Amino acid sequence: MNGVGVLDTIVYEERLLKQNVTIHTGSRLESVHDKGAVVVDRYGMREDILADSIVLAVGFAPQRDLAGQLQRETSNEVYAVGDCVNTRKILDAIHEGHLAARNL
Ligand SMILES: Cc1cc2nc3c(=O)[nH]c(=O)nc-3n(C[C@H](O)[C@H](O)[C@H](O)COP(=O)(O)OP(=O)(O)OC[C@H]3O[C@@H](n4cnc5c(N)ncnc54)[C@H](O)[C@@H]3O)c2cc1C
């Protein structure tokens, strides 16, 4: 679990285990059917999983070219801050926003 402390991870994993939740990292959801889902792991191995519910936690990625595009297509000054630079914590976004505002 990225961005989660080691102790928190242990607690979360224990709770998930008690609820019969299984975690498949590095896998791609291929299809969902009445009784579960088919996932393909990083080696291309397909697995049919029986499940009542499926939770997708796929994360976020910045589209860094959008700020550059906005700068090129308008006469405005553009400052990229926060998650559009890199997905991180809220304090990073606040800090970079503060610095950008001070440089206006
Ligand atoms: C589920 C989840 C849990 C998180 N938990 C924590 C946590 O516990 N602690 C922590 O520090 N951080 C946490 N984060 C990260 C934190 O939320 C982000 O780092 C922070 O919100 C980044 O701020 P931002 O202003 O860069 O982006 P955002 O908060 O994503 O703000 C971007 C804004 O731009 C708007 N927008 C997008 N596209 C357009 C467009 N084309 N036109 C106009 N508006 C647009 C969006 O609607 C949004 O309001 C979490 C993130 C997620 C997703």
The ligand as a Tripos MOL2 file, in Angstrom:
@<TRIPOS>MOLECULE
LIG
   53    58     1     0     0
SMALL
NO_CHARGES

@<TRIPOS>ATOM
      1 C1         -8.7000    8.7970   -2.0900 C.3       1 LIG1
      2 C2         -7.6100    9.7940   -1.7550 C.ar      1 LIG1
      3 C3         -7.2130    9.9200   -0.4420 C.ar      1 LIG1
      4 C4         -6.2010   10.8230   -0.1230 C.ar      1 LIG1
      5 N1         -5.8110   10.9240    1.1660 N.ar      1 LIG1
      6 C5         -4.8710   11.8200    1.5200 C.ar      1 LIG1
      7 C6         -4.4760   11.9840    2.8720 C.ar      1 LIG1
      8 O1         -4.9870   11.3170    3.7870 O.2       1 LIG1
      9 N2         -3.5110   12.8960    3.1510 N.ar      1 LIG1
     10 C7         -2.9270   13.6760    2.1940 C.ar      1 LIG1
     11 O2         -2.0660   14.5030    2.5100 O.2       1 LIG1
     12 N3         -3.2700   13.5350    0.8930 N.ar      1 LIG1
     13 C8         -4.2240   12.6300    0.5250 C.ar      1 LIG1
     14 N4         -4.5840   12.4830   -0.7910 N.ar      1 LIG1
     15 C9         -3.8840   13.3010   -1.7920 C.3       1 LIG1
     16 C10        -4.4500   14.7090   -1.8450 C.3       1 LIG1
     17 O3         -5.8750   14.6560   -1.9520 O.3       1 LIG1
     18 C11        -3.8720   15.4280   -3.0710 C.3       1 LIG1
     19 O4         -2.4550   15.3890   -2.9980 O.3       1 LIG1
     20 C12        -4.3260   16.8650   -3.1550 C.3       1 LIG1
     21 O5         -5.7310   16.9330   -3.1700 O.3       1 LIG1
     22 C13        -3.7470   17.5110   -4.4020 C.3       1 LIG1
     23 O6         -4.2900   18.8110   -4.5140 O.3       1 LIG1
     24 P1         -4.4030   19.4770   -5.9440 P.3       1 LIG1
     25 O7         -4.9960   20.8310   -5.6990 O.co2     1 LIG1
     26 O8         -3.0870   19.3910   -6.6330 O.co2     1 LIG1
     27 O9         -5.3950   18.5560   -6.7800 O.3       1 LIG1
     28 P2         -6.9420   18.2570   -6.5060 P.3       1 LIG1
     29 O10        -7.2770   18.3260   -5.0570 O.co2     1 LIG1
     30 O11        -7.2120   16.9730   -7.2560 O.co2     1 LIG1
     31 O12        -7.6860   19.4470   -7.2080 O.3       1 LIG1
     32 C14        -7.7440   19.5610   -8.6050 C.3       1 LIG1
     33 C15        -9.0630   20.2520   -8.9260 C.3       1 LIG1
     34 O13        -9.0860   20.5610  -10.3240 O.3       1 LIG1
     35 C16       -10.3440   20.2330  -10.8110 C.3       1 LIG1
     36 N5        -10.1900   19.9920  -12.2490 N.ar      1 LIG1
     37 C17        -9.6740   18.9120  -12.8590 C.ar      1 LIG1
     38 N6         -9.6900   19.0590  -14.1890 N.ar      1 LIG1
     39 C18       -10.2450   20.2650  -14.4280 C.ar      1 LIG1
     40 C19       -10.5500   20.9900  -15.6100 C.ar      1 LIG1
     41 N7        -10.2790   20.4910  -16.8160 N.pl3     1 LIG1
     42 N8        -11.1250   22.2040  -15.4820 N.ar      1 LIG1
     43 C20       -11.3930   22.7140  -14.2460 C.ar      1 LIG1
     44 N9        -11.1270   22.0720  -13.0930 N.ar      1 LIG1
     45 C21       -10.5720   20.8640  -13.1920 C.ar      1 LIG1
     46 C22       -10.7930   19.0250  -10.0410 C.3       1 LIG1
     47 O14       -12.2010   18.9000  -10.0710 O.3       1 LIG1
     48 C23       -10.2720   19.3830   -8.6480 C.3       1 LIG1
     49 O15       -11.2130   20.1040   -7.9040 O.3       1 LIG1
     50 C24        -5.5860   11.6110   -1.1340 C.ar      1 LIG1
     51 C25        -6.0270   11.4730   -2.4570 C.ar      1 LIG1
     52 C26        -7.0250   10.5760   -2.7660 C.ar      1 LIG1
     53 C27        -7.4870   10.4660   -4.1970 C.3       1 LIG1
@<TRIPOS>BOND
     1     1     2 1
     2     2     3 ar
     3     2    52 ar
     4     3     4 ar
     5     4     5 ar
     6     4    50 ar
     7     5     6 ar
     8     6     7 ar
     9     6    13 1
    10     7     8 2
    11     7     9 ar
    12     9    10 ar
    13    10    11 2
    14    10    12 ar
    15    12    13 ar
    16    13    14 ar
    17    14    15 1
    18    14    50 ar
    19    15    16 1
    20    16    17 1
    21    16    18 1
    22    18    19 1
    23    18    20 1
    24    20    21 1
    25    20    22 1
    26    22    23 1
    27    23    24 1
    28    24    25 2
    29    24    26 1
    30    24    27 1
    31    27    28 1
    32    28    29 2
    33    28    30 1
    34    28    31 1
    35    31    32 1
    36    32    33 1
    37    33    34 1
    38    33    48 1
    39    34    35 1
    40    35    36 1
    41    35    46 1
    42    36    37 ar
    43    36    45 ar
    44    37    38 ar
    45    38    39 ar
    46    39    40 ar
    47    39    45 ar
    48    40    41 1
    49    40    42 ar
    50    42    43 ar
    51    43    44 ar
    52    44    45 ar
    53    46    47 1
    54    46    48 1
    55    48    49 1
    56    50    51 ar
    57    51    52 ar
    58    52    53 1
@<TRIPOS>SUBSTRUCTURE
     1 LIG1         1 GROUP 0 **** ****
